[in-house]
Amino acid sequence: MHLAGEPDLGHLTYCTNIHAGNSWPEVRAGLEKNLPLIRTEVAGEAPFGVGLRLSAAASTSLQQPKPRAELLELLETGNHYVFTLNGFPYGPFHGEQVKAGAYRPDWGSPARLAYTNELADLLADLLPEALIGSISTVPGTFKPWAKGNLSGIAENLIAHVAHLYGIEARVGRHIALALEPEPCCLLETVEETIQFFNQYLFSSSACSRLAKTLGMTKPAAEGVLRRHLGICYDVCHAAVEFENPVQNIADLDAAGITIAKLQLSSAIRVPEVTPAALDVLGKFDEPVYLHQVVEKRGDQFSRYLDLPEAFAAAADSSNGEWRIHFHVPVFLEQLPGLGTTQNFLREILQLHRSHPLSAHLEVETYTWDVLPAEHRNVTVAGAIARELQWVKDVIES
């Protein structure tokens, strides 16, 4: 939905990766069940934007006329529109172990490039004429896989930019790819992200390669790269990394890197690592997703790939604070026995209210199915509507 305000606060939606579904029929069923309920609750009769998550299988199906027509009809009859896609998880994302598989294939693989090109072609067909589109994606690769892989990752990203340029030249739709920094990935912190963009994506050699491909000057090619490449700033991820929101925004702005999508999310926070807190946290140690942990003690940071590794090191964590990559509903300031990073999210939303950070705001709490049962005492649609309303209230207050 378009957020009213001056200055323009952009479009707010939620990411449909909360709904299980890998094939197009499964995705369609989730949309038909939930979208009408959510739209009525938070937007009334006004148009409601959708942050659509499509697997590679669903995306390929939607290249065919009949499924594409089904999606277009669903959107039109429900007064919905699509302005952003989640192209991060390539395959199944619910009901089976995902863990590090969420990053596979990475941007070193031709399969990742082909999938994202396909998503861009679809978004160009769905995107309302006056809007910019965005596609969020993996942050290059999983950090343990990065060695020797960086040049190939950059080449595929540059090739995708050429594809986006071609779309805009043909049909006039501006789409930006949004790399999403995440703990334990190639792009983990904003500092690392800026370094990678400067060295591999906005560098003189990158501009020369794109200029040669597109038959233009190097300055023009740099403009194309900056126009079609940005980041997805996931607030949960940034909070887990103990980032400084004000400094992040200033540094990205100085580097000329746009926030193509702002994902609104909240993490688990353990202010004091006590046996009681660890006992409660154990309920969140589930087998589907990675739950990276960053520990801060004074000025020192320790990182753990998942909760079991952090639990094993807990005896050495006195006087430390843990933040855990486990998306929890944004309207929760606390969890029983634990905290959340909601205050970090509030700060981001207040920054956005005074100086808009992105035209695309997307609530992303995909972990609903694996939350402990006591936190799932409303319907999925009800929880999403409450999250969206909480965001609106914070921005408008």
C-alpha positions as CSV (number, residue, x, y, z in Angstrom):
1,M,0.0,0.0,0.0
2,H,1.2,3.5,-0.7
3,L,2.0,5.3,2.6
4,A,0.5,8.8,2.6
5,G,2.8,11.6,3.8
6,E,5.1,14.3,2.9
7,P,7.8,13.5,1.9
8,D,6.6,10.4,0.0
9,L,7.2,7.4,2.4
10,G,6.9,4.8,-0.3
11,H,5.1,1.5,-0.5
12,L,4.6,-0.9,2.4
13,T,3.9,-4.6,2.0
14,Y,4.9,-8.0,3.5
15,C,6.9,-10.8,1.9
16,T,4.9,-13.8,0.9
17,N,7.8,-16.1,1.8
18,I,5.8,-16.6,5.1
19,H,3.4,-18.8,3.1
20,A,4.6,-22.2,2.3
21,G,4.6,-23.0,-1.4
22,N,7.2,-24.0,-4.0
23,S,5.2,-24.6,-7.1
24,W,3.0,-22.0,-8.7
25,P,-0.3,-23.8,-7.7
26,E,1.0,-23.8,-4.1
27,V,1.9,-20.1,-4.2
28,R,-1.4,-19.2,-5.8
29,A,-3.3,-21.1,-3.0
30,G,-1.4,-19.2,-0.3
31,L,-2.1,-15.8,-2.0
32,E,-5.8,-16.6,-2.6
33,K,-6.2,-17.6,1.1
34,N,-4.4,-14.8,2.8
35,L,-4.2,-11.7,0.6
36,P,-7.9,-10.7,0.8
37,L,-7.9,-11.0,4.6
38,I,-4.8,-8.9,5.0
39,R,-5.8,-6.2,2.5
40,T,-9.2,-5.7,4.0
41,E,-7.7,-5.4,7.5
42,V,-4.9,-2.9,6.7
43,A,-5.8,-1.2,3.4
44,G,-9.6,-1.4,3.2
45,E,-10.6,-0.9,-0.4
46,A,-7.4,0.8,-1.4
47,P,-4.9,-1.0,-3.7
48,F,-2.6,-3.3,-1.8
49,G,1.0,-4.0,-2.8
50,V,2.4,-7.5,-2.7
51,G,6.0,-8.5,-1.9
52,L,6.0,-11.7,-4.0
53,R,8.3,-14.6,-3.3
54,L,8.7,-17.1,-6.1
55,S,11.0,-20.1,-6.2
56,A,12.8,-21.0,-9.4
57,A,10.1,-23.7,-10.1
58,A,7.3,-21.2,-9.7
59,S,9.1,-18.5,-11.7
60,T,9.6,-20.9,-14.6
61,S,5.9,-21.9,-14.6
62,L,4.9,-18.2,-14.7
63,Q,6.8,-17.7,-17.9
64,Q,4.0,-19.7,-19.5
65,P,0.8,-17.9,-20.7
66,K,-1.8,-19.7,-18.6
67,P,-0.1,-19.4,-15.2
68,R,0.9,-15.8,-16.0
69,A,-2.7,-15.0,-16.8
70,E,-3.8,-16.7,-13.6
71,L,-1.5,-14.4,-11.6
72,L,-2.5,-11.3,-13.5
73,E,-6.2,-12.1,-12.9
74,L,-5.6,-12.8,-9.2
75,L,-3.9,-9.4,-8.8
76,E,-6.5,-7.5,-10.8
77,T,-9.6,-8.9,-9.1
78,G,-8.1,-8.5,-5.7
79,N,-6.9,-4.9,-6.3
80,H,-3.3,-5.9,-5.7
81,Y,-0.1,-4.9,-7.4
82,V,3.4,-6.2,-7.3
83,F,6.4,-3.9,-7.0
84,T,9.0,-6.1,-5.4
85,L,10.0,-9.8,-5.6
86,N,12.0,-11.9,-3.2
87,G,14.5,-13.8,-5.3
88,F,16.7,-15.0,-2.3
89,P,15.6,-18.6,-1.8
90,Y,15.9,-20.6,-5.0
91,G,14.1,-23.7,-3.9
92,P,11.8,-25.0,-1.2
93,F,11.7,-22.7,1.9
94,H,9.4,-24.4,4.3
95,G,8.8,-27.9,5.7
96,E,12.3,-29.2,5.2
97,Q,15.9,-28.3,6.2
98,V,17.0,-25.1,4.5
99,K,20.0,-23.9,6.6
100,A,23.0,-22.8,4.3
101,G,21.0,-24.2,1.3
102,A,19.2,-20.8,1.3
103,Y,22.3,-19.4,-0.4
104,R,22.6,-22.1,-3.1
105,P,23.0,-21.6,-6.0
106,D,25.0,-18.4,-5.2
107,W,25.9,-15.6,-7.6
108,G,28.9,-17.6,-8.9
109,S,26.5,-20.0,-10.5
110,P,24.8,-19.5,-14.0
111,A,21.6,-21.0,-12.4
112,R,21.4,-18.0,-10.1
113,L,21.8,-15.6,-13.0
114,A,19.2,-17.3,-15.1
115,Y,16.7,-17.5,-12.3
116,T,17.1,-13.8,-11.5
117,N,16.8,-12.8,-15.1
118,E,13.6,-14.8,-15.3
119,L,12.2,-13.0,-12.2
120,A,13.1,-9.6,-13.8
121,D,11.2,-10.5,-17.0
122,L,8.2,-11.4,-14.9
123,L,8.4,-8.3,-12.7
124,A,8.6,-6.1,-15.9
125,D,5.2,-7.5,-16.8
126,L,3.6,-7.0,-13.4
127,L,5.1,-3.7,-12.4
128,P,2.7,-0.7,-12.5
129,E,4.0,1.9,-15.0
130,A,4.9,4.6,-12.5
131,L,6.8,2.5,-10.1
132,I,10.4,1.2,-9.8
133,G,10.7,-2.5,-9.2
134,S,13.1,-4.3,-6.9
135,I,14.3,-7.9,-6.5
136,S,16.1,-8.9,-3.3
137,T,18.7,-11.6,-3.6
138,V,21.5,-13.5,-1.8
139,P,24.5,-11.4,-0.6
140,G,26.8,-12.9,-3.3
141,T,27.5,-16.1,-1.5
142,F,27.9,-17.8,1.9
143,K,31.1,-16.6,3.4
144,P,32.8,-20.1,3.7
145,W,32.3,-20.5,-0.1
146,A,33.7,-17.0,-1.1
147,K,37.4,-17.8,-1.6
148,G,38.2,-17.8,-5.3
149,N,34.6,-17.1,-6.2
150,L,34.5,-13.3,-6.1
151,S,35.3,-12.5,-9.7
152,G,32.7,-14.9,-11.0
153,I,30.1,-13.5,-8.7
154,A,30.8,-10.0,-10.0
155,E,30.7,-11.1,-13.6
156,N,27.2,-12.6,-13.1
157,L,26.0,-9.6,-11.3
158,I,27.2,-7.3,-14.1
159,A,25.6,-9.6,-16.6
160,H,22.3,-9.3,-14.7
161,V,22.6,-5.5,-14.8
162,A,22.9,-5.7,-18.6
163,H,19.7,-7.7,-18.6
164,L,17.9,-5.1,-16.5
165,Y,19.2,-2.4,-18.8
166,G,17.7,-4.3,-21.7
167,I,14.3,-4.5,-20.0
168,E,14.2,-0.8,-19.4
169,A,15.3,0.0,-23.0
170,R,12.5,-2.3,-24.4
171,V,9.6,-1.7,-22.1
172,G,10.4,1.2,-19.9
173,R,10.4,-0.6,-16.6
174,H,13.2,0.4,-14.1
175,I,14.1,-2.6,-11.9
176,A,16.9,-2.7,-9.3
177,L,18.6,-5.8,-7.9
178,A,19.0,-5.6,-4.1
179,L,21.8,-7.6,-2.6
180,E,20.8,-8.5,1.0
181,P,23.7,-8.4,3.6
182,E,23.3,-11.2,6.2
183,P,25.4,-12.6,9.0
184,C,28.0,-15.2,7.9
185,C,27.7,-14.2,4.3
186,L,30.1,-12.5,1.8
187,L,28.2,-9.3,2.4
188,E,27.7,-9.3,6.2
189,T,28.1,-5.8,7.4
190,V,27.5,-2.5,5.7
191,E,31.3,-1.8,5.7
192,E,31.9,-5.1,3.9
193,T,29.1,-4.4,1.4
194,I,30.5,-1.0,0.5
195,Q,34.0,-2.5,0.0
196,F,32.6,-5.2,-2.3
197,F,30.6,-2.7,-4.4
198,N,33.6,-0.4,-4.7
199,Q,36.1,-3.1,-5.6
200,Y,33.9,-5.4,-7.8
201,L,30.8,-3.7,-9.0
202,F,31.4,0.1,-9.3
203,S,35.1,-0.2,-10.1
204,S,36.8,1.0,-13.3
205,S,37.1,-2.5,-14.6
206,A,33.5,-3.3,-13.9
207,C,32.4,-0.2,-15.8
208,S,34.7,-1.1,-18.7
209,R,33.2,-4.6,-19.0
210,L,29.6,-3.3,-18.9
211,A,30.5,-0.5,-21.3
212,K,31.8,-3.0,-23.8
213,T,28.8,-5.2,-23.5
214,L,26.3,-2.4,-23.9
215,G,28.3,-0.3,-26.4
216,M,28.5,2.8,-24.3
217,T,31.0,5.0,-22.5
218,K,32.5,4.1,-19.1
219,P,30.7,7.0,-17.3
220,A,27.4,5.9,-18.8
221,A,28.1,2.3,-17.8
222,E,28.8,3.4,-14.2
223,G,25.4,5.2,-14.2
224,V,23.7,2.0,-15.3
225,L,25.4,0.0,-12.6
226,R,24.4,2.4,-9.9
227,R,20.9,2.6,-11.3
228,H,20.3,-1.1,-11.3
229,L,22.3,-2.4,-8.3
230,G,21.6,-1.6,-4.7
231,I,21.0,-3.4,-1.4
232,C,18.2,-4.8,0.6
233,Y,18.7,-3.5,4.1
234,D,17.2,-6.1,6.3
235,V,16.8,-4.5,9.8
236,C,17.0,-7.9,11.6
237,H,20.3,-8.7,10.0
238,A,21.7,-5.2,10.7
239,A,20.5,-5.4,14.3
240,V,22.2,-8.8,14.8
241,E,25.4,-7.3,13.6
242,F,25.1,-4.4,16.2
243,E,25.2,-1.9,13.3
244,N,24.7,1.8,13.9
245,P,21.6,2.8,11.8
246,V,22.5,6.5,11.4
247,Q,26.1,5.6,10.4
248,N,24.9,2.9,8.0
249,I,22.7,5.3,6.1
250,A,25.4,8.0,6.0
251,D,28.0,5.5,4.7
252,L,25.7,4.1,2.0
253,D,24.7,7.5,0.9
254,A,28.4,8.6,0.7
255,A,29.2,5.5,-1.4
256,G,26.3,6.1,-3.7
257,I,24.6,2.8,-2.9
258,T,20.9,2.9,-2.9
259,I,18.6,1.0,-0.5
260,A,16.4,-0.6,-3.2
261,K,14.4,-2.4,-0.5
262,L,14.0,-1.9,3.3
263,Q,13.0,-5.2,4.9
264,L,11.3,-4.5,8.3
265,S,12.2,-7.3,10.7
266,S,13.2,-7.9,14.3
267,A,15.6,-10.3,15.9
268,I,15.9,-12.1,19.2
269,R,18.1,-10.3,21.8
270,V,19.6,-11.8,24.9
271,P,20.8,-8.9,27.0
272,E,22.5,-11.2,29.5
273,V,23.5,-14.7,28.8
274,T,22.2,-16.6,31.8
275,P,21.2,-20.2,32.2
276,A,17.5,-19.1,32.4
277,A,17.8,-17.1,29.2
278,L,19.5,-20.0,27.4
279,D,16.8,-22.4,28.5
280,V,14.1,-20.2,26.9
281,L,16.3,-19.7,23.8
282,G,16.5,-23.4,23.4
283,K,12.9,-23.4,22.3
284,F,14.0,-21.5,19.1
285,D,16.6,-24.0,18.1
286,E,14.8,-25.6,15.3
287,P,16.2,-27.6,12.3
288,V,14.9,-25.6,9.2
289,Y,16.8,-22.3,9.2
290,L,20.2,-21.0,10.1
291,H,20.1,-18.8,13.2
292,Q,23.4,-17.0,13.3
293,V,24.4,-15.5,16.6
294,V,26.6,-12.4,17.2
295,E,27.9,-11.9,20.7
296,K,29.2,-8.5,21.9
297,R,31.4,-8.2,25.0
298,G,32.7,-4.7,25.4
299,D,34.2,-3.9,22.0
300,Q,34.8,-7.6,21.1
301,F,32.5,-9.6,18.8
302,S,32.2,-13.4,18.4
303,R,30.1,-15.0,15.7
304,Y,28.5,-18.4,15.6
305,L,26.9,-20.0,12.6
306,D,23.9,-21.4,14.4
307,L,22.5,-21.7,17.9
308,P,24.1,-25.1,18.8
309,E,27.6,-23.5,18.2
310,A,26.6,-20.6,20.4
311,F,25.2,-22.8,23.1
312,A,28.5,-24.8,23.1
313,A,30.4,-21.5,23.8
314,A,27.9,-20.2,26.3
315,A,30.2,-20.9,29.3
316,D,32.5,-18.2,28.0
317,S,29.8,-15.6,27.4
318,S,29.4,-13.9,30.8
319,N,28.9,-10.2,30.5
320,G,28.0,-10.5,26.9
321,E,24.9,-9.8,24.8
322,W,23.7,-12.1,22.1
323,R,21.6,-11.2,19.1
324,I,20.2,-14.0,17.1
325,H,19.1,-14.2,13.4
326,F,15.6,-15.4,14.1
327,H,12.9,-13.2,12.7
328,V,10.2,-12.6,15.3
329,P,6.9,-10.5,14.8
330,V,7.8,-6.9,14.7
331,F,5.1,-5.9,17.1
332,L,6.8,-7.8,20.0
333,E,8.9,-5.6,22.2
334,Q,9.8,-8.6,24.4
335,L,9.5,-12.3,24.4
336,P,9.0,-14.3,27.6
337,G,12.5,-14.4,29.2
338,L,14.1,-12.8,26.2
339,G,14.3,-9.4,24.4
340,T,13.9,-8.4,20.8
341,T,15.6,-5.7,18.6
342,Q,12.3,-3.8,18.1
343,N,14.0,-0.6,19.3
344,F,16.5,-0.9,16.4
345,L,13.5,-1.2,14.0
346,R,11.8,1.8,15.6
347,E,15.0,3.9,15.0
348,I,15.1,2.9,11.4
349,L,11.4,3.8,10.9
350,Q,11.9,7.1,12.6
351,L,14.8,7.8,10.2
352,H,12.6,6.8,7.3
353,R,9.9,9.1,8.5
354,S,12.2,12.2,8.5
355,H,14.2,11.3,5.4
356,P,12.8,8.3,3.4
357,L,15.4,5.6,3.0
358,S,13.7,3.5,0.3
359,A,10.6,3.5,-1.8
360,H,10.0,-0.2,-0.9
361,L,9.2,-1.2,2.7
362,E,8.6,-4.9,3.3
363,V,7.8,-6.7,6.5
364,E,9.5,-10.1,6.5
365,T,8.8,-12.6,9.3
366,Y,9.1,-15.9,7.4
367,T,9.7,-18.0,10.5
368,W,6.0,-18.2,11.5
369,D,5.9,-22.0,11.1
370,V,8.8,-22.6,13.3
371,L,8.0,-20.1,16.1
372,P,7.3,-21.9,19.5
373,A,3.6,-22.7,19.7
374,E,2.9,-20.1,22.3
375,H,3.8,-17.3,19.8
376,R,1.4,-18.6,17.2
377,N,-1.9,-17.9,18.9
378,V,-3.4,-16.0,16.0
379,T,-3.8,-16.8,12.3
380,V,-1.0,-16.0,9.9
381,A,-3.1,-13.4,8.1
382,G,-4.0,-11.9,11.5
383,A,-0.3,-11.7,12.5
384,I,0.7,-10.1,9.2
385,A,-2.0,-7.5,9.4
386,R,-1.0,-6.7,13.0
387,E,2.7,-6.3,11.8
388,L,1.7,-4.0,9.0
389,Q,-0.5,-1.9,11.2
390,W,2.3,-1.6,13.8
391,V,4.6,-0.3,11.2
392,K,2.0,2.2,10.0
393,D,1.4,3.4,13.5
394,V,5.1,3.9,14.2
395,I,5.7,5.8,11.0
396,E,2.7,8.0,11.4
397,S,3.2,8.7,15.1
